[in-house]
Amino acid sequence: MSEKEKNPEQIAAEEKAIAIIESCEDYNHILSAISYLELFFKTFNDEKTYNELTTLLKYKQKKLNCYAD
């Protein structure tokens, strides 16, 4: 799905997901980010963006040395 095909709500949700991930500081924040990403995928069914966001979250988890099951 290209940027042109994304509706404004999806773009806003993607930007919010990035902000949530970037703000993570502990395990509970990581869990909240995972929940938000699951909701994002369920709402927009955009696998490409979901995978990009989960990769970003994995980098954040590695940086914090904080992993959720």
C-alpha distance (Angstrom), angle and dihedral (degrees) to the residues before:
residue distance angle dihedral
M1 . . .
S2 3.77 . .
E3 3.79 125.3 .
K4 3.81 88.5 -106.3
E5 3.82 90.9 59.6
K6 3.80 94.2 51.4
N7 3.76 116.5 97.9
P8 3.81 120.6 -133.9
E9 3.81 92.0 -103.9
Q10 3.80 91.3 56.4
I11 3.78 92.8 47.1
A12 3.80 90.1 50.5
A13 3.82 91.2 47.8
E14 3.81 90.8 49.9
E15 3.81 91.3 50.3
K16 3.81 89.7 48.3
A17 3.82 90.6 50.3
I18 3.80 90.4 53.6
A19 3.81 90.9 48.9
I20 3.81 91.0 49.0
I21 3.81 91.9 49.9
E22 3.80 93.1 46.7
S23 3.82 91.0 50.4
C24 3.82 94.9 53.3
E25 3.79 112.5 122.7
D26 3.81 104.4 160.3
Y27 3.80 147.1 14.1
N28 3.81 94.9 -79.3
H29 3.79 91.1 52.3
I30 3.81 89.6 51.8
L31 3.81 90.2 51.9
S32 3.81 90.6 50.7
A33 3.80 90.8 49.5
I34 3.81 90.7 51.1
S35 3.81 90.2 51.8
Y36 3.79 91.1 49.0
L37 3.82 91.6 50.3
E38 3.80 91.0 50.0
L39 3.79 89.7 51.5
F40 3.81 89.9 47.0
F41 3.80 91.3 54.5
K42 3.79 93.2 44.2
T43 3.81 90.9 50.4
F44 3.81 101.2 42.5
N45 3.84 104.1 20.4
D46 3.81 89.7 -145.4
E47 3.79 104.0 149.4
K48 3.81 95.6 179.1
T49 3.81 94.4 55.2
Y50 3.81 91.4 40.1
N51 3.81 90.1 54.8
E52 3.81 91.2 48.2
L53 3.80 90.5 50.9
T54 3.81 93.7 46.8
T55 3.80 89.2 50.6
L56 3.79 89.4 52.6
L57 3.80 89.1 50.1
K58 3.81 91.2 50.1
Y59 3.80 90.0 54.2
K60 3.81 89.2 50.6
Q61 3.81 91.1 49.1
K62 3.79 90.2 51.3
K63 3.80 91.6 48.9
L64 3.80 91.0 51.1
N65 3.82 93.3 37.9
C66 3.79 84.9 -131.4
Y67 3.79 118.2 133.2
A68 3.79 130.2 -178.7
D69 3.80 121.9 -153.6
